[in-house]
Amino acid sequence: MAAFEPERWSDVQLTTEPAPTVGYRTALVAYEESLIKGRYVGRSWNGAGFLNDWESPRLDPARHPTPQAFWLEIDGQLLASHWAWGGLEENLEPQGRHVIVTLQHEVRPVTVKVHTLLDGTPVLTRWLEITNTGDRPAALAAAYPFSGVLKTTPRWRAHLRDRNAPLYSIGYMADSHWGDEGNFQWHPLPNAGFRIDGRFRRDRHRHPMFVLRNNATGEHFIGQLAWSGGYAFEFDLDADVGLTDGSARLFFRAGPDAPAPQRIIAAGETIVTPEMHLGLVFGDLDEAIQAMHDHLRASVFLPQARGRGGWIETGIGPEVEITVDGVWHAIETGARAGAEVFFIDASWYAAPHSDWWSTVGDWEVDRQRFPDGLKPFRDRVHELGLLWGLWMDAERIGPKSAIVQAHPEWLGTAYDGERRLGGLLDIAQPAAAQWMEDQIAGLIEKEELDFCRLDYNVGGLGPGSYNERDGYIENGYWRYYQALYGIYQRLRARFPNTIFESCAGGGGRTDIGLVRNFSHTWVTDWQIAPRSFTITNGMTMALPPEYVDRLLGGQDGHITGDVDFQARLLLFVRPTMGFLAPRGQPASPALLGRVQHMVKLYKEFVRPFMATGRIYHHTPAFDGPEPKGWGVLELASADRSRGMAGLFQLSDPGEPEYLLRVRGLDLGRRYRVTWDNSGQTCEVDGFTLMKQGLPVRLEGALTSELLLFEAL
């Protein structure tokens, strides 16, 4: 993780009267919690940097039914009261200021340590450490690491021009299914309960994040849960018109979701919940998103392998039968286009013309497919100056694999007792987890991998697997991901020069709990315009752009939109190139020229600032996954010296002209502007670019323009 920067200011204050109260400050966010009459409760949020010095601005927990700062249910009891103060500990660590509040339950044998990390950005990281201090197992049903009253808004109706307008709008990825990733939409928050689910009650392709906008007072809360299992974000707005004080109170809770018990805690055992990352920002949507990106870069994601990220990849995948000649062709074509990494995707271990998914788990090169093994390919890749890699579906064992015959008990078991979870390897079992880790490490060493692409093609798990433990039917998610994260953390430490890419049947696991252990992540298998814009648009809200992967040439992405439309989307993320020419045939010079132009722009213009740059979503939300009209993205360097804007005319064009007001430049500087369609340049001052704007005209559907800005 990045070193904690002293200029990223934070602190913590503890007062003991009239009750123990902890005040957290990070950037311009101030948040307070208190232990009052046995209840550990949230007291106030402030996005302008002010910490309360008196009681009146704070929430009175007696006036709210669920004010607790975390939500914990063990052995059939909601532990919302009867807590005793156990002290506060503060440590300065590389990631930031780490604060630990210890609470001891006075009735149940449970101790909770409330961990909060302040990294100097407007985002707090919160997790719980739960210890069973009793002499028998405890069944944990629910553990939401962050909850409480987000905001109390007095006289809220007086702040809205339309008295029927909603106080809050909630933004999140509207769809949870394959191919619809990144479909960010705003919805009015009702004066009632509202819940966003993923992976357990819904499918797995919804990224676990939300943005909550207060339409009366301007704050944006932004949250992400670092968890790859089932999850839930719950909101309960109490904004009755008849309230005598005219106030609206908003309760929330966020955490993992699965059938109870989610975890059996043995006597004397300590477990750790997933982290909730929650921030507060005054400003617009992009300012909230940039705050989250700053936070992820500062204290969540690991340093990139080989000193940097953003490698341009190419490879050959199972859309075609992979042959020796096909691999040679893909290597040469990808190198000519300007790729820096070459990998062979699924089926390198499977017999020719077989079902490649049926033998996953047998990670040995198939000598019918590749009689000379993989070394000749690796040598040629390195000779051309590229890095070398392979694909694995390490968490799955196929029905025809040797390993499933040897260890059928390692298959995950559904709640109906059937082993029908798509070949899920149950790494909640320590022996299975160790075998999986050994397979990945062994392949990296044996095949001398510079790059390892780890897939996860297990979908539709619903409740997932289970284990019988201490007389309980324990859900499998918690132990599974506890084991998985440990595996990838150890592999990253063991192979610091190996680039690890995560993919999960498309964007099935883009959460920051998993992505933190990888160099970048595949966010979708859908590359077809215009939905490809929706996905890139939304997923660069969820993750910093250098962690978002997109593909040119493959997965039918070539069937709609001109090559510039397709290629320019890749400039705003980390690019991969697939099939650029039929096997045995040279690439079209016209096509190859456009691809090489995109690669040159990426390497020389974009990549030097992408990992610290700021992305702007000029058209953040659409009314469905297939967008219409204009789509506009902007990426600018942190020092405002350069940037670019991509303007995309999507399906069903309306207005042929768009007035672009750039957001990431400097009002007082002058810029050279390059219009990529024509190659023409002009000089324009920052004030004109940002305040008056540049008109851009595109009349045809699925066309685009790219503007480059360089300070003079």
N, C-alpha and C positions, 0 to 999 in steps of 0.2 A: 504494500500500500504506500501511497505517497506520504512523505514526511509531513508532520504537522507544522504548519506555517505560523510563526508567532504573530504575524499581522492578521491572521484569522482569529479574531478575539472571541473569547468566551470566559465565563466564570460561573461559580455556583455560590449561593448564599444560604446559610442555615440560620434561622431564628427559632427560638424555643418558646416564646411567649406570644400569644396565649396558648399556642399549640405548636409542636414541631412543624415548621414550614420550610420547604426547600424551594429556592428560586433559581431557575436555570436561565442563563442568558447566552445566546450565541448569535453573532451578527446583530440584526435588529429584532430578534425574536426573544421574548421573555415569557416563561411559563412557570407556573407555581403549583405545588402540591402540598397538602398538609395531612397530618395524622390527627383527626379530630374524633374524640370519643370512640376510639377503636377502629375508625374507618380511614383508610388512606385514599384521599380524594383529590381530584383536580380542582384548582381554585380559579385560575385565570390564564388567558392567552393575550399577548400583546405583540403586534407586528411592527411597532414603532420604536422598540427598544426600551420601553419603560417597565420597570419592576415596581410593584406596589410596595408602599411603605406604611400602609394602614389597611384596616380590614374592609372598609365599605365597598371598594371596587371588586372585591373578591366574591366568588360564588358562595352562597350559603348552602352547604350540602343538605341541610334539613329540608330545603325547598325542592329537592329533586329526588326522585325515587332511586336513581342509579348513578350517583356521582363518582363511584370508585374509579381510581386511576388505572386499574387493571382488573380483569375479570377472570376469576379462578373458581372452578368447580371440581371438588375432589370428594370421592366417596359419597356422592349424592347430595353434597352440600355446596351452596354458594358461599365462598369465603370472602364476604364483602364487609365483615365487621370483626370485632374482637382481635384486632392486631395490636401488638405492643412494639414500641420503638426499640430498635437494636443498634442504632448508630448510623453515621454517614462516613464514607471513605471517599477520598478524592485522589486520583492519580493522573499525572501527565504522561501520556503515551504517544508513540509515533503517529497514531491516527487522530489524537485529539485529547480532550479532557474527559476522563472516565470517572463517573460518579456512581457510587453504589450505596443504596439505602437498604438497610437490613430490617426486616419486619418478622416478628415471631408471633405465631397464632397462639392465643391463650386457651383454646379449647381443643383444637386438632393438633397432632404432632407434625406441624409443617412450618418450615422457615422459608421465607421468600427474600431474595435479594433483587432489588429493582435496579437494573443497570441502565444508565443513560450516557451516551457518548455525544459530546459537543465538539464539532470539528471547525467551528468558526464560520460555517455556512448557516443559512436560515433553516436547516433541516436537523432534527434531533433523531438519534437512533436509540430505540428502546427495546430491551429484552428482559426476560425474567429468568432467574436461576432458582429452581424449586427443589427443596430438600425434604425428603421424608425422614423425620427424626424419630419415627415410631419403630415398633418391633414387628410390624406386619406390612404386607404390600398395600399400597394406596392406589385407587383407580382414578386417574385424571380424566374427567369428561370434557372440560373446556379450559383453555388457557389463552385468553386474549391479552397480549402483552401491553396494549395501549387501549384505554377506554376513557369515558368520562364526558363532561360537557365541553364541547369544542368552543362554543361561543354563546353568550347571552347578548341579544340585540334589543336594547330598549327602543320604544317608539318606532318600530321597524316600518310600519305602514306609512308613517309620515315621510320616510326617506325615498319612497317609490312613487314615481309620477303616475303609473298605472296601479290603482289600488287593488287590482286583481292579479297583478304580476306576482310571481313567486319570489319569496325572500332569497332562496338559495337555488342555484343551478348545479347539478352534479354532472361532471364529465367523466366518461370511462369508455373502455373499448366495448362497443355495443354487442359484438358477436363473440361466441365462444367456440366456434367450429372451425375446422380445417379450411384454409384458403380465405378466411374472412378476418385474419389478424389485422390489428391496427385501425379498425374502423371506429375512430374516436367520435363520440357524439355528446352533445349536451342534452340534459333532460331536467325538467323542473322537479325539485324535491318536494314531495307532497307534505301536507301537514299530517303526517302519519309515519309509520315505520317504512323503511326502504332498505333493500338488501341487494348487494352485488356478490355473486358467487362465481367460483371457478373450480374446475377439476373434480369436485365431488358431486355437487348438485347440478353442475353444468359441465360442458365439455372442457378440454384442457387448453384451448388455443386463445383464451382471453388473458392478456397480461394483467397481473394483479396490481393495479394502480387506480387511483381516483384523483380528480381535481374538484374541489368544492369551492364555488364562487358565491360570496355574499353580495347579492345585487344591490343591497342598501348601503353597505359601508365599505365595499371594495376589496376586502381580503380574499386571498386565495389560499386555502389549505391544499397541500399536495402530499399524497401518501403512496408508499409502495411497501408491500410485504415481501421480505426475502424468504420465500418459501415455494417449494416446487410441488407440494401436495395440495389437498383441498384447502380452500380459504374462503373467508367471508368478510365483507365490509358492511357493517350495519349502521344505519342512521335513524334517529327518531326525533322528528321536529315537533316541538310543542309550541305552536304559534296561533292559538285560538284568538279570534278577533275580540272576544269578550274579556280577555285578561285585564284585570284592573290596572296593572302597571304598563300595559302595552308592550310587554317584552316577549321575545321569542327565545327559547332555549333549544339547543341542538345537542343531543347525546349521540355518541358514536362508540363503536368498538370494532377492533380489527385484529384478526388472528387466524390461526389454522382451523379448519373445519373438517370433521370426519365423524363417522359413527363412534359413539362412546362405548367403552373408554378409548381415548386416543393413545394413552400410555399407562402402563402399570409401572409404578415407581416402587422398587424394592425397598425394604427396610434399610435405612442409611444411605440410599442412593440419591444423587443429585442429577437433575435433568435441566436442560436449557431450552427455552422456547425459541422459535424463529424471531428475527428482528423485525420490528416495525419502524419504518423511516418516515417521519412526519414533519412537514415544514409549513411555514406561514409566511406569505409574501403579500405586500401591497403592490399593486401594479396589474399588468395584463397576464394572459395565459403564458406567453413565452417567458416572462420574467420568472414565473413559478417553475416552469420547465427548466430554465437555465440554472435556477437555484438547486434543483434536484440534480442536474448534470454536474454542477460544481461539487456537490456533496459526494456523488458516486465516484468521481475522479479523485477527490481528496482523501477519502477515508474508507471506501468500500472495495473498489476494484484493485486487484494486484498489479504490480508493475508488469509491463509487457515483456514477453520473451524476446531475446536478442536485442533488447534496448529500444524497440519501437513496435508499434502495431501498423495496421493498414496495408499489409502485404496483398498484392494482387494475385489471386489464385486462378488456376485453370485445372481442369481434370477431365476424366472420362467416367460417365455414370451408366447405370443399368437401363437407361431408356433404350440403349442398343445392346446387342450381344457384344461383350468386351472380348476382343481378340488381340493377339500379339501385334498384328498389323495396325489394328485400331489404336492401340496404345502408342506405337511409334508415331502414327499420324497426329494424335492429339498432342504429344509432347512437342513435335516440331511446329505445329500450327500455333499452339499456345505461346511458345517461346517467341515466335515471330511477331505475335500480337503485342508482346511486352509483358507477359505474366512473369511472376517471381516465385511462385509455388506451383508445383504440379502434384496431383494426387490421383490415385485410382479409387473409385468409389465402390459401392457394393458389388459383390460377386467374384472378387479376386481369389477367394477361397473355395468357390463352388465349381462343380463340373460344368462344362459348356452345355448350354441349352437346358439348364436345370432351374428349379425355383430357388433363386439365391437366398430368399428369406427362410427357406426350410432347413438350412444347415448353418445358420448363424450360431456362433459358439465354438465351431471347429476352426480355429484361427491358424490354419496352415495353408500355404499357397497350394492351389490345385495344379498339379503338374500336367494334367490334360489340357487345361487352359493355357498355362504358361510352362512349357517343357523346360525352359532354362531358368525358371524361378524369376525373381524380381530384380536381382542384382544388375542385369544389363540395362533395365529401365532406369534404375537409380543412378548408375554410372553416367548414362547419357544426360539425365536431368541435371546432375551436378556439373557435367562438362559444359552445359549450356548456361551455367550460372544460376540455375533455379534451385529451390529447396524441394525436398522429396517427402511425400506423405501417403498415407493409407487411411481408409475408412474402417470403422468398427461399429457394430451395434452391440456394445459390450454388456448391456443390461438385459439381453434377451438370448434365449437358447431355442433353436428351431426344433420342430418335431422330428426331423430326420438326422439331427446332429448326434454325434457320438456321446457328447457330454450329457444330453438329456436321457440317453439310455443308461449311462453310468450313474446318474444322480437324478432320477425323476422326482425325488423329494425336494429338490431345489426349486421346482416350479412354484410360483405363487399360487395360492389357493383362494378362490373366491368364496363369498359368504355361503353359497349353496354347496360348498364342498368340491366343486369342479375346478380342475386345473385348466381354466379356459380364458386366462388373462393374456392371451397373445404371446405366450412364451416368456412372460415376465420372470426373470431370475430373482428369487426372493433373497435379496442381500440383507434383509433383517436377520437372516441366519448367518452367523459369523463365518462358517466354512465357505458358504457361497460367496460372501463378500470378499474373502481373501483370495478365492479362486479368480474372481473377476479382476481384482487389482493385479494379480500375478499375470493374467493374460494380457492386460494392457501394457504393463511394464515389459513383459517378455517380447511383445511385438515391437515395441519401440527399440529395444536393444538389438533384437535379431535382425530386423529390417532397417536398422539405422535411420529411424524416422526423424526428420526435421519438423514434421507436421503430422498431427494426429486428429482426425475428424471423428468425433464420437456422437453417434446417432442414438435415437430412442424411439423406436417405431412400435410402441405399445400404447394404444389409445382406448378410449371408452372404458376406463377402469371403474368409473363410478365410485362406489365405496372402497374399491381396491381389494387388497388381500387382508388376511387376518392371521393371527397366531393365538393359540391357546396358551395362557400363561397364568399361573396361580389361581386357577378357577375362573378366569375371565376370558371372554373372546375379545382380544385386544386388536384394534385396527392396526394395519401394517404400515400406514404412511409415515408415522413419526420415526420408528426405528429404521425404516428404509432410507429416508433422507438423511437421518443422522449418520448412517453408514456411508451413503453416497458422497456426502460433502467431505467426510473424512478421507475417502479414497482419492478424490480429486485434489484435495489440499496436499496430500502426501505426494501424489504424482507430480504436481506443479513444483514442489520443493525438490523432488528427486531428479526431475528433468527440466532444469530452468531454461534451457535453450530450445525446448520443444514448443512449437506453437500448437495450442490446444483449441480446437473449434468445436462448439456445441451445436448440434442440430437435433430436432426431436420431431421427426415426421412433419417437417415444416416448422412452424413457430409454436410447438407444443409446450416448450419450457423456456421461456425468455425471462423468467423472473430473476431478480438480482441475487437471490440466494444461490442459484446455480451459476449465473453468468460471471459472478465474481471470481470463480475458479477457472475461467476460460479467457482466451485472448479476444474472442468475439463470438457472436452467435447467429445462426441461421434463423431468420424471423418468419419465414413463410416458404411454402413450395409453390405459391401462386405468383407467376411472373407476367401475367397477361394484362396489358393495358385495356381500360383505364384503371382497373382495380389496383394495378401495381403502384399507381400514385397514392391511393388511399393507404396502402400498407406502409409504404415508405414514409409518408406523412405522419401517420400515427405512431409507428414504431420508433421514429426519431424524437417523439415526445417521451416515450417510455425509457429509452436508452440513449446515451450520447452517440452521435452518428458513427464514430469510429468502431463501435461495438455491433453495429447493424450490418448484416450481410445481405446483398442482393446479387442476382444473376443476370447475365446477358448471354443468350444463346443456349436454350435448353428449357425444359418444362413448359414448352409451347409458348414461351414469351415472345418468340419471333413472329407470331401469327397476326398480331395487331400492333399498329403504331410503326412509324418509320424508325430507322436505326438510331437516329439522333434522339428521338423521344425515349427509346429504350435505354440507350447508353447514358444519357444525361442524368437519369435517376440514380445511376451508380456513382456519380460524382459526389453525391451528398451522403454516401455511406462507404462501406468497405466493399470493393468490387470483386466479383468472381466472373470468369468467362467460361462458357461451356462449348457447345458445338458451333464452330464458326465455318466449317466446310464439310461436305460429304467425304467419307473415308476414301482415300486414294485420289482425291481431287484437290487442287489448290483452292485456297480461299479466293473469293471474288476480290479483285484489287480495289474496287470501289468500297465494298463492305469492309475489307481489312483496313483500308485507309481511314475510314471513319472511326473504327475501333482503336487504331493506333493513335489517332488524334485525341480520343477520350483518355486513353492511357497516359499520354504525354501531359495532358492537362492535369490529370489526377496526381501524377508523380511530381511534377514541377510546380504546379500552382496551388493545388488543394491540400495535398497530404502534409506539407510542412506546417500548416496551421490547424488542421482538422482536430487533432487530439486536445487542443486547448481552445478551439473556436466556439462560436455561439451560433446556434441554428434558430431560424425564425420561420414560423408557420403563418404565412399571410392568409391562407385559406384553411383554417385548422379543422373544420368540421363539415361533413356532407350529410345528406339525408339517407345515405345507404352506402354499401360497399362499392357500387359501381358509380363513380362520381361523374358529375356533369358540369359543364362550364369551365371556368378557369381553376387551375391548381398552381400555387406559387410557393416555392421554397427559397430561402436565403441562408447562406452560410458565410460568416465573417470572422476574421481573425480577432483575437482578444484585444490587440492593440489598434484595431480599426484601420490598419494600413492596407488591407486587401479583403476582397470578398467576392461572392458571386450570387446571382439570382437565376433560378431556373423557372421559366414560365411555361406551363403546359396547358394547351387547349385540350380539354378532355372530351368525353362524348357529348353529343347534342350541343354544339357550341351556341352560345347566346350572343353576347356582345363580342364583336371581333377585336375590340381594343381594350387593353387593361392599363390603367395608370399605376405604375409601380413607384411606390415611395419606399426607398431603401431604409432599413432600420439599423444596420450594424456598422455604419461608417461614421466619419467625423465631420461635423458641420463646418469646421474651419479649415479643412484641407481641400485640395484639388485632386481629382482622380482622372486617370485614363480609363475610359470605358470602351471595352471591346464587345462588339455584337458578333457572337460566334457564328450565326447563320451566314453572314456576309463577310466576316473578317474585318469589317471597317471599325475604325476607332474614332473617338472624339474626346475632348477634355471638358469635364463638367465639375463645378464646385460642389462640395458636400451639402451645402444648404439646398441647392436646387435638387440634388438627388434625393434628399431626405424629406424636404418640406413641399416642394412643388411637384416633383416626380417626373418620370420618363414614361411617355406612352409607348406601349408595345402592341403591335398588331399581328394577329394570327387568325386566319379565317377558317382553316380546315381542322376537322376533328383529329385528335391524336397527333398534333404537331407541337413544336416547342421552339423556344428561343433561350439562349444562355447569354447572360451578361456578366462580364468580368470587370472588376474594379480594382485598380492599382493606384495607390497614392503617389503623387509626383513629388 
